[in-house]
Amino acid sequence: MLAQEVTKRKGSRGPRKDDRMATPLEAMTATLAPKTTEYKFGGPIGATISYFVLPLIAYFVYFACRRDACDLTKIASSFRLPRDVNEWISVESLGVVVGFMLLQALLYCIPAGKAVSGSILRDGSRLKYRMNGLLSLIVSVGVFGALWYYRQPVTFVYDHFLEMITAVSIVAFVLSVVAHSMSLQRGVMLSEYGNSGNFLYDFFMGRALNPRIASVLDMKMLIFGRFMLIGYILAGLSMLAKQYETDGKVSLPMVLVCAMQFLYVFDGLYFEEDILSINEFSKQGVGFLICYAIMVFRPILYSLPARFLVDNPVELPQMQIATILILEVVGYVIYRWSNTQKNSYRRNPDSESSKRLKVLKTARGTNLVISGLWGFVRHPNYLGDLMMHLAWCLCTGVGHFMPYLTFVFLLLMLIGRANQDDADCRKKYKLDWDTYCNIVRYKIVPYIF
């Protein structure tokens, strides 16, 4: 056969490396363990710096917004590092985090909810995932409610927030080690982002693409769909309970924050199948970046508005309440509608709803949607996400900047993600991407960015 012919050049001792057929071992290695060809996050140097920067930012958010002060202008005068190690970590806080993790792992393994197939992997296989996130949410909130009813210390997260940051950081690091250890086993599929050969970089980005414990417990689903989402809802409820314990009532801004965040989490778990298509889930390996950013960074930021309201109760004018509700509703509609359009088209481009969308056919044989919300901006789901997060922050009033870090960090993250997506697609689609950008001109915010 022509594909099997080997060309010999005059004077050569044998086939060139580029001309010979790959051996079965080489083919398997290329499929399961492709080498990283392009660094992200500044490469090994950027990864090494991030090991220190991410925890520093997490602790900064706590120390900059505490019970005695939550004002950037007063950080220098109120800043104080605890000298007692027991203020940084305790057996109780570590026990709470590990116990919560074990509960979520147990609930995930319960054979309830439908089993769906994930994205097609490089070897043509598709992993099965159990979609029972709503069950986990209901059980977790039910346990919290029962503990509150029987007067157990449900305000523990607020009362020991610094200890909880350290405890979650420890658990996140341990999971990073577990995932990296699993990537060293033979036959494990590796992420194309975390197989450079540089340990510091690979440990940060994550080598193992889909690590599973006992072939049942999927680490990505546990981290993304359980620990992060359900975790920061329970953290918010802890803040709500603390405000009730302190003031004897729960303020309207606190109710709004917790209700809007609950809607966000409920949506994420109701449409849990959508998470399987995001880039972090389908291409990113499990490493320090995912473990720390998802388990520590995001819950700290998402719970910041509620934590602020415990010690800084505010009265909102009716106009601001109306603005909050409009932002939340419009943002949620954009977020949900755009995600539904995207995932519906990906699952079945021949469905009636998908056929109504206009597409740009590319030389690669794939299509780029250029109508609906996706013809409005390139990332309408990002726009909706930002609007909802801004609504949460507005519940804290407009007199302090610190609670708005929730919105600021999400904005920076999504801008970076949109720029990276633009660079990747430009390499992937070449001239077709220029045509697409001329049709859909803005990335996230119309006429601005």
C-alpha positions as CSV (number, residue, x, y, z in Angstrom):
1,M,0.0,0.0,0.0
2,L,1.1,3.6,-0.8
3,A,0.8,4.6,2.9
4,Q,3.2,1.9,3.9
5,E,6.0,2.7,1.4
6,V,9.3,3.8,2.7
7,T,11.4,6.2,0.6
8,K,15.2,5.8,0.7
9,R,17.5,8.6,-0.4
10,K,20.8,8.0,-2.1
11,G,23.5,7.4,0.4
12,S,21.1,6.9,3.3
13,R,21.4,4.0,5.6
14,G,17.7,3.6,6.0
15,P,14.4,5.4,6.3
16,R,14.3,8.9,7.7
17,K,12.5,9.3,11.0
18,D,9.8,11.3,9.3
19,D,9.3,8.8,6.6
20,R,8.9,5.6,8.6
21,M,5.7,4.3,10.0
22,A,5.2,4.8,13.7
23,T,5.4,1.6,15.8
24,P,2.4,0.6,17.9
25,L,4.1,1.8,21.0
26,E,4.9,5.2,19.4
27,A,1.3,5.5,18.2
28,M,-0.1,4.7,21.7
29,T,2.3,7.2,23.3
30,A,1.2,9.9,20.8
31,T,-2.4,9.2,21.7
32,L,-2.2,8.8,25.5
33,A,0.8,11.0,26.3
34,P,1.3,13.8,23.7
35,K,4.2,16.1,24.6
36,T,3.4,19.7,25.5
37,T,4.4,21.8,22.5
38,E,3.4,25.3,23.9
39,Y,3.7,26.7,27.4
40,K,0.8,28.5,29.1
41,F,0.9,30.8,32.2
42,G,4.4,31.9,31.4
43,G,5.8,28.4,31.3
44,P,7.9,26.9,34.2
45,I,8.8,30.4,35.6
46,G,5.2,31.5,35.6
47,A,4.0,28.3,37.1
48,T,6.7,28.5,39.9
49,I,5.6,32.1,40.7
50,S,2.0,31.1,40.7
51,Y,2.6,28.5,43.5
52,F,3.3,31.5,45.7
53,V,1.0,34.2,44.2
54,L,-2.3,32.2,44.3
55,P,-2.1,31.5,48.1
56,L,-0.9,35.0,48.7
57,I,-3.9,36.5,47.0
58,A,-6.2,34.1,48.8
59,Y,-4.9,35.1,52.2
60,F,-4.8,38.8,51.1
61,V,-8.6,38.7,50.4
62,Y,-9.1,37.4,53.9
63,F,-6.8,39.8,55.7
64,A,-8.0,42.8,53.7
65,C,-11.7,42.1,54.5
66,R,-12.1,41.1,58.2
67,R,-14.4,41.8,61.0
68,D,-12.5,44.8,62.2
69,A,-11.8,46.3,58.7
70,C,-12.8,45.8,55.1
71,D,-11.2,48.8,53.5
72,L,-8.2,49.0,51.2
73,T,-7.3,52.4,52.7
74,K,-7.0,50.9,56.2
75,I,-5.0,47.7,55.4
76,A,-1.7,49.2,56.6
77,S,-3.1,50.2,60.0
78,S,-5.3,47.1,60.6
79,F,-3.1,44.4,59.1
80,R,-1.9,41.8,61.6
81,L,-0.6,38.4,61.0
82,P,-1.6,35.8,63.7
83,R,1.4,34.5,65.6
84,D,-0.3,31.5,67.0
85,V,-0.3,28.5,64.6
86,N,-3.7,27.5,65.9
87,E,-5.2,30.6,64.4
88,W,-3.9,29.4,61.0
89,I,-5.0,25.8,61.1
90,S,-6.8,23.4,63.4
91,V,-7.8,19.7,63.6
92,E,-11.4,20.8,63.6
93,S,-11.2,22.9,60.4
94,L,-9.3,20.1,58.6
95,G,-11.9,17.6,59.8
96,V,-14.7,19.8,58.4
97,V,-13.1,20.1,55.0
98,V,-12.2,16.3,54.8
99,G,-15.6,15.4,56.1
100,F,-17.3,17.6,53.5
101,M,-15.1,16.1,50.7
102,L,-15.9,12.5,51.8
103,L,-19.6,13.3,51.9
104,Q,-19.5,14.7,48.3
105,A,-17.5,11.7,47.2
106,L,-20.0,9.3,48.7
107,L,-23.0,11.1,47.2
108,Y,-21.3,11.1,43.8
109,C,-20.8,7.3,43.9
110,I,-24.5,6.7,44.7
111,P,-26.1,5.1,41.6
112,A,-28.7,7.7,41.2
113,G,-29.3,10.0,38.3
114,K,-28.5,9.3,34.6
115,A,-25.1,8.3,33.4
116,V,-23.9,10.3,30.4
117,S,-20.9,10.1,28.1
118,G,-18.3,12.8,28.2
119,S,-16.4,14.3,25.3
120,I,-14.7,11.9,22.8
121,L,-11.1,11.4,24.0
122,R,-8.0,11.1,21.8
123,D,-8.2,7.3,21.8
124,G,-11.9,7.4,20.6
125,S,-13.3,6.4,24.0
126,R,-15.8,8.3,26.1
127,L,-16.0,8.2,29.9
128,K,-19.3,7.8,31.8
129,Y,-20.3,10.4,34.4
130,R,-23.1,10.1,37.0
131,M,-25.3,13.2,36.9
132,N,-26.6,13.4,40.5
133,G,-25.4,16.8,41.5
134,L,-28.9,18.0,42.5
135,L,-29.2,15.1,44.9
136,S,-25.8,16.1,46.4
137,L,-27.0,19.7,46.7
138,I,-30.3,18.7,48.4
139,V,-28.6,16.3,50.8
140,S,-25.9,18.8,51.7
141,V,-28.3,21.7,52.3
142,G,-30.5,19.3,54.2
143,V,-27.7,18.3,56.5
144,F,-26.8,22.0,57.0
145,G,-30.4,22.7,57.9
146,A,-30.6,19.8,60.4
147,L,-27.4,20.9,62.1
148,W,-28.8,24.5,62.4
149,Y,-32.1,23.2,63.8
150,Y,-30.3,21.1,66.4
151,R,-28.1,24.2,67.3
152,Q,-24.9,22.9,66.0
153,P,-22.1,25.4,65.1
154,V,-23.1,26.0,61.5
155,T,-21.3,29.3,61.7
156,F,-18.0,27.5,61.9
157,V,-16.9,28.5,58.4
158,Y,-17.3,32.2,59.2
159,D,-15.9,31.9,62.7
160,H,-12.8,30.0,61.6
161,F,-12.4,31.4,58.0
162,L,-8.6,31.7,58.2
163,E,-8.3,28.1,59.4
164,M,-10.7,26.9,56.7
165,I,-8.5,28.6,54.0
166,T,-5.4,26.7,55.2
167,A,-7.3,23.5,55.6
168,V,-8.7,23.6,52.0
169,S,-5.3,24.6,50.8
170,I,-3.8,21.5,52.3
171,V,-6.5,19.2,50.9
172,A,-6.1,20.8,47.5
173,F,-2.3,20.2,47.6
174,V,-2.9,16.6,48.6
175,L,-5.3,16.0,45.7
176,S,-2.7,17.6,43.4
177,V,-0.1,15.0,44.6
178,V,-2.6,12.2,44.2
179,A,-3.5,13.2,40.7
180,H,0.1,13.6,39.7
181,S,1.0,10.2,41.2
182,M,-1.8,8.6,39.1
183,S,-0.4,10.2,36.0
184,L,2.8,8.2,36.4
185,Q,1.0,4.9,36.0
186,R,1.2,3.1,32.7
187,G,-1.6,3.6,30.2
188,V,-3.0,6.8,31.8
189,M,-4.1,9.4,29.3
190,L,-2.2,12.7,29.9
191,S,-3.2,16.3,29.2
192,E,-1.5,17.9,26.3
193,Y,-1.1,21.0,28.5
194,G,0.9,19.3,31.3
195,N,3.3,16.8,29.7
196,S,6.4,19.0,29.1
197,G,8.9,17.1,31.1
198,N,9.4,20.0,33.5
199,F,8.1,18.8,36.9
200,L,7.2,22.2,38.3
201,Y,5.2,23.1,35.2
202,D,3.5,19.8,34.8
203,F,2.5,19.5,38.5
204,F,1.0,23.0,38.2
205,M,-0.9,22.4,34.9
206,G,-1.8,18.8,35.7
207,R,-0.6,15.7,33.8
208,A,-3.5,13.2,34.3
209,L,-6.4,14.2,32.1
210,N,-9.1,12.3,33.8
211,P,-7.9,10.7,37.0
212,R,-10.3,8.5,38.8
213,I,-10.1,6.8,42.2
214,A,-11.1,3.1,42.1
215,S,-12.3,3.7,38.5
216,V,-15.5,5.2,39.9
217,L,-14.8,8.6,41.6
218,D,-14.0,11.2,39.0
219,M,-11.7,13.8,40.5
220,K,-12.7,16.6,38.1
221,M,-16.4,16.1,38.8
222,L,-15.7,16.0,42.5
223,I,-13.7,19.2,42.4
224,F,-15.8,21.2,39.9
225,G,-19.3,20.0,40.3
226,R,-19.3,19.2,44.0
227,F,-16.7,20.8,46.2
228,M,-16.7,24.2,44.5
229,L,-20.4,24.8,43.8
230,I,-21.9,23.2,46.8
231,G,-19.1,24.3,49.0
232,Y,-19.6,28.0,48.5
233,I,-23.3,27.7,48.9
234,L,-22.8,26.2,52.3
235,A,-20.2,28.9,53.1
236,G,-22.8,31.5,52.2
237,L,-25.4,29.9,54.4
238,S,-22.9,29.9,57.2
239,M,-22.6,33.7,56.7
240,L,-26.4,34.0,56.7
241,A,-26.6,32.0,60.0
242,K,-23.9,34.2,61.5
243,Q,-25.8,37.3,60.7
244,Y,-29.0,35.9,62.2
245,E,-27.0,34.8,65.3
246,T,-25.5,38.3,65.7
247,D,-28.4,40.6,64.7
248,G,-31.4,38.3,65.4
249,K,-32.5,38.8,61.8
250,V,-31.3,38.3,58.2
251,S,-31.0,41.4,56.1
252,L,-32.6,41.7,52.6
253,P,-29.1,42.1,50.9
254,M,-28.0,38.9,52.6
255,V,-31.1,37.1,51.4
256,L,-30.6,38.4,47.9
257,V,-26.9,37.3,47.8
258,C,-27.7,33.8,49.0
259,A,-30.7,33.4,46.8
260,M,-28.9,34.5,43.7
261,Q,-26.0,32.3,44.4
262,F,-28.3,29.4,45.1
263,L,-29.9,29.9,41.7
264,Y,-26.4,29.9,40.1
265,V,-25.5,26.7,41.7
266,F,-28.9,25.1,41.1
267,D,-28.6,25.9,37.4
268,G,-25.1,24.5,37.3
269,L,-26.2,21.2,38.8
270,Y,-29.5,21.0,37.0
271,F,-27.6,21.4,33.7
272,E,-24.7,19.4,35.1
273,E,-24.0,17.7,31.8
274,D,-22.9,21.0,30.3
275,I,-19.8,21.0,32.5
276,L,-18.4,18.1,30.5
277,S,-17.8,20.4,27.4
278,I,-15.8,23.2,29.1
279,N,-12.1,23.4,28.3
280,E,-11.0,22.8,31.8
281,F,-12.9,19.6,31.9
282,S,-12.2,18.2,28.4
283,K,-8.5,19.3,28.0
284,Q,-7.0,20.5,31.3
285,G,-5.3,18.0,33.5
286,V,-5.8,17.8,37.3
287,G,-3.0,19.7,38.9
288,F,-2.3,22.4,41.4
289,L,-3.9,25.0,39.2
290,I,-7.3,23.4,39.0
291,C,-7.2,22.1,42.6
292,Y,-6.2,25.4,44.2
293,A,-8.1,27.8,41.9
294,I,-11.4,25.7,42.0
295,M,-11.3,24.6,45.7
296,V,-9.7,27.6,47.4
297,F,-9.7,30.6,45.2
298,R,-13.2,30.7,43.8
299,P,-15.1,29.8,47.1
300,I,-13.2,32.6,48.9
301,L,-14.1,35.1,46.3
302,Y,-17.7,33.9,45.8
303,S,-18.4,34.1,49.5
304,L,-16.9,37.5,49.9
305,P,-20.1,39.6,49.5
306,A,-21.9,37.5,52.1
307,R,-18.9,37.6,54.5
308,F,-18.8,41.4,54.1
309,L,-22.5,41.7,54.9
310,V,-22.1,39.9,58.2
311,D,-20.0,42.7,59.7
312,N,-21.2,45.5,57.5
313,P,-25.0,45.4,57.2
314,V,-26.3,47.8,54.6
315,E,-29.7,49.3,53.7
316,L,-30.2,49.4,50.0
317,P,-32.4,52.0,48.3
318,Q,-35.2,50.7,46.2
319,M,-33.6,51.9,43.0
320,Q,-30.5,49.8,43.8
321,I,-32.6,46.8,44.6
322,A,-34.4,47.1,41.3
323,T,-31.0,47.4,39.5
324,I,-29.8,44.3,41.2
325,L,-32.8,42.3,40.2
326,I,-32.7,43.5,36.6
327,L,-29.0,42.7,36.3
328,E,-29.6,39.2,37.8
329,V,-32.6,38.3,35.7
330,V,-31.2,39.7,32.4
331,G,-27.7,38.2,33.2
332,Y,-29.2,34.8,34.0
333,V,-31.4,34.8,30.8
334,I,-28.3,35.6,28.7
335,Y,-26.2,33.0,30.5
336,R,-28.7,30.2,30.3
337,W,-29.9,30.9,26.8
338,S,-26.4,31.1,25.3
339,N,-25.3,28.0,27.1
340,T,-28.4,26.1,25.9
341,Q,-27.8,27.2,22.3
342,K,-24.1,26.2,22.5
343,N,-24.6,22.8,24.0
344,S,-27.7,22.0,22.0
345,Y,-25.8,22.7,18.8
346,R,-22.8,20.6,19.9
347,R,-24.9,17.6,20.8
348,N,-27.1,17.7,17.7
349,P,-26.3,20.2,14.9
350,D,-29.1,18.6,12.9
351,S,-31.9,19.4,15.4
352,E,-34.6,21.8,14.4
353,S,-33.3,24.5,16.8
354,S,-29.8,24.1,15.6
355,K,-30.8,24.4,11.9
356,R,-32.3,27.8,12.6
357,L,-28.8,29.1,13.5
358,K,-26.6,30.7,10.9
359,V,-23.1,29.2,10.6
360,L,-19.8,30.0,9.0
361,K,-18.4,26.9,7.3
362,T,-14.7,26.6,7.8
363,A,-11.9,24.9,5.7
364,R,-11.6,22.4,8.6
365,G,-15.1,21.1,7.9
366,T,-16.5,22.5,11.1
367,N,-19.0,25.3,11.6
368,L,-18.9,28.6,13.6
369,V,-22.2,29.9,14.8
370,I,-22.8,33.5,13.8
371,S,-26.4,34.1,14.8
372,G,-28.5,34.2,18.0
373,L,-26.6,35.3,21.0
374,W,-23.5,33.9,19.5
375,G,-23.7,36.4,16.6
376,F,-24.0,39.2,19.1
377,V,-20.7,38.6,20.9
378,R,-18.2,35.7,20.8
379,H,-18.8,34.8,24.5
380,P,-22.4,35.7,25.5
381,N,-22.2,33.3,28.4
382,Y,-19.3,35.3,29.8
383,L,-21.4,38.4,29.6
384,G,-24.3,36.9,31.5
385,D,-21.9,35.5,34.1
386,L,-20.4,38.9,34.7
387,M,-23.8,40.6,35.0
388,M,-24.9,38.1,37.7
389,H,-21.7,38.5,39.7
390,L,-22.0,42.2,39.5
391,A,-25.5,41.9,40.9
392,W,-24.2,39.9,43.9
393,C,-21.6,42.6,44.6
394,L,-24.1,45.4,44.4
395,C,-25.9,43.8,47.3
396,T,-23.1,45.2,49.5
397,G,-23.7,48.8,48.5
398,V,-21.4,51.1,46.7
399,G,-19.3,52.4,49.6
400,H,-16.6,49.7,49.7
401,F,-14.4,48.3,46.9
402,M,-13.3,45.0,48.6
403,P,-16.6,43.0,48.1
404,Y,-16.3,43.9,44.4
405,L,-13.2,41.7,44.1
406,T,-15.6,38.9,43.3
407,F,-16.5,40.7,40.1
408,V,-13.0,42.0,39.3
409,F,-11.3,38.7,39.5
410,L,-14.0,37.0,37.4
411,L,-13.7,39.8,34.8
412,L,-9.9,39.4,34.6
413,M,-10.2,35.7,34.4
414,L,-12.8,35.8,31.6
415,I,-10.8,38.4,29.6
416,G,-7.8,36.2,29.8
417,R,-9.8,33.2,28.8
418,A,-11.4,35.0,25.9
419,N,-8.0,36.3,24.6
420,Q,-6.5,32.8,24.9
421,D,-9.5,31.3,23.1
422,D,-9.0,33.9,20.3
423,A,-5.4,33.0,19.9
424,D,-6.1,29.3,19.9
425,C,-8.9,29.7,17.3
426,R,-6.8,31.9,15.1
427,K,-4.2,29.1,14.9
428,K,-6.9,26.5,14.4
429,Y,-9.1,28.2,11.8
430,K,-6.6,30.6,10.2
431,L,-8.2,32.9,7.6
432,D,-11.7,31.6,8.5
433,W,-11.2,33.1,12.0
434,D,-10.6,36.5,10.5
435,T,-13.8,36.2,8.6
436,Y,-15.6,35.2,11.7
437,C,-14.2,38.1,13.7
438,N,-15.4,40.5,11.0
439,I,-18.9,39.2,11.5
440,V,-18.9,38.8,15.3
441,R,-16.7,41.8,16.2
442,Y,-16.8,41.8,20.0
443,K,-15.6,39.2,22.5
444,I,-17.7,39.8,25.6
445,V,-19.2,43.3,25.9
446,P,-20.7,44.9,22.7
447,Y,-18.9,48.0,21.5
448,I,-16.5,47.8,24.4
449,F,-14.5,44.5,24.3
